Amino acid sequence: MSRKSDTCLGKKSGKPVTEYDSQSDAQEGADYATSTYGRALVPYRCDKCNLWHLSPANRQTPSKSCGYCTGSDGKPKESYGSAQDAHRRADILRQEQGASLQVYECEYGSGWHLTRSARR
């Protein structure tokens, strides 16, 4: 089942995004968008509302929370599976928010992180 979100807004449009109760419902929505509109979308679980939304496939950079490293806000850092995925996320954030980010390998072997600080 899908509906418009009360809490989550599209980054570009600022309008409520569609939310889905399950990954399979979101995948059906993504498949429909691909077949009907030719848009390649993929489902992702939202950290904010814990429901499922759709994202353009070229924006998707799968990550997980690092079990070791935290950001300046004290929250776990996102960990990307490859340097390429981390660079893609950094490029997206640079385009959308003007953020200047560096990519570095987690010292605990948990993948790749982003930072605003210069790394040695």
C-alpha positions as CSV (number, residue, x, y, z in Angstrom):
1,M,0.0,0.0,0.0
2,S,1.3,3.5,-0.8
3,R,0.4,7.0,0.4
4,K,2.0,10.4,0.6
5,S,4.2,10.9,3.6
6,D,3.4,13.3,6.5
7,T,7.1,13.6,7.4
8,C,9.4,13.1,4.4
9,L,9.7,15.5,1.5
10,G,11.4,15.2,-1.9
11,K,14.9,16.9,-2.0
12,K,14.2,18.7,-5.3
13,S,10.4,19.2,-5.2
14,G,9.9,19.8,-1.5
15,K,6.6,17.9,-1.8
16,P,5.7,14.8,0.3
17,V,7.1,11.6,-1.2
18,T,5.3,8.4,-1.5
19,E,5.8,5.9,1.3
20,Y,5.3,2.2,1.3
21,D,4.8,-0.2,4.2
22,S,7.1,-2.9,2.9
23,Q,10.0,-3.4,0.6
24,S,7.9,-5.6,-1.8
25,D,5.2,-2.8,-2.0
26,A,8.0,-0.3,-2.8
27,Q,9.5,-2.6,-5.4
28,E,6.1,-2.9,-7.1
29,G,5.9,0.9,-7.2
30,A,9.4,1.1,-8.7
31,D,8.5,-1.5,-11.3
32,Y,5.4,0.4,-12.2
33,A,7.3,3.7,-12.6
34,T,9.8,1.9,-14.8
35,S,7.3,0.3,-17.1
36,T,4.9,3.2,-17.2
37,Y,7.2,6.2,-17.2
38,G,10.6,4.8,-18.1
39,R,12.1,6.0,-14.8
40,A,14.6,3.6,-13.1
41,L,13.7,3.8,-9.4
42,V,14.9,1.7,-6.5
43,P,13.3,1.2,-3.0
44,Y,15.2,2.3,0.1
45,R,14.3,2.2,3.8
46,C,14.1,5.7,5.2
47,D,16.1,6.5,8.4
48,K,13.7,9.3,9.3
49,C,10.3,7.4,9.2
50,N,11.5,3.8,8.9
51,L,9.1,3.2,5.9
52,W,10.1,2.6,2.3
53,H,10.5,5.3,-0.4
54,L,11.8,5.3,-4.0
55,S,14.9,6.9,-5.3
56,P,16.3,7.4,-8.8
57,A,18.7,4.4,-9.4
58,N,21.6,6.7,-10.3
59,R,21.3,8.5,-6.9
60,Q,21.3,5.3,-4.9
61,T,24.4,4.7,-2.9
62,P,23.8,1.8,-0.4
63,S,25.3,2.3,3.0
64,K,25.0,1.0,6.5
65,S,25.8,2.5,9.9
66,C,29.3,2.0,11.0
67,G,29.6,0.1,14.3
68,Y,32.8,2.0,15.3
69,C,32.9,5.5,13.9
70,T,30.7,8.5,14.8
71,G,30.3,12.0,13.3
72,S,30.7,15.3,15.1
73,D,27.0,15.0,16.0
74,G,27.7,11.8,17.9
75,K,25.7,9.6,15.5
76,P,27.2,6.6,13.7
77,K,28.8,7.4,10.4
78,E,27.4,6.0,7.2
79,S,29.7,3.3,5.8
80,Y,29.9,2.7,2.0
81,G,30.9,-0.7,0.6
82,S,33.4,0.8,-1.9
83,A,35.4,4.0,-2.5
84,Q,33.4,4.4,-5.7
85,D,30.1,4.4,-3.8
86,A,31.4,6.9,-1.3
87,H,32.7,9.2,-4.1
88,R,29.3,9.0,-5.8
89,R,27.5,10.0,-2.6
90,A,30.0,12.9,-2.1
91,D,29.3,14.1,-5.6
92,I,25.6,14.0,-5.1
93,L,25.9,16.0,-1.8
94,R,28.2,18.4,-3.5
95,Q,25.7,19.0,-6.3
96,E,22.6,19.2,-4.0
97,Q,24.1,21.0,-1.0
98,G,27.4,22.4,-2.1
99,A,29.1,20.2,0.5
100,S,32.9,19.7,0.1
101,L,33.5,16.2,1.3
102,Q,36.5,13.9,1.4
103,V,36.4,10.1,1.2
104,Y,38.5,7.9,3.4
105,E,38.7,4.3,4.4
106,C,37.4,3.3,7.8
107,E,40.3,2.5,10.1
108,Y,38.3,-0.4,11.5
109,G,37.7,-2.0,8.1
110,S,34.0,-1.1,8.0
111,G,34.0,0.4,4.5
112,W,34.4,4.0,3.4
113,H,33.3,7.2,5.1
114,L,32.8,10.9,4.2
115,T,34.1,13.8,6.1
116,R,34.1,17.6,5.8
117,S,37.6,17.7,7.4
118,A,40.8,17.4,5.4
119,R,42.3,13.9,5.9
120,R,46.0,12.9,5.9
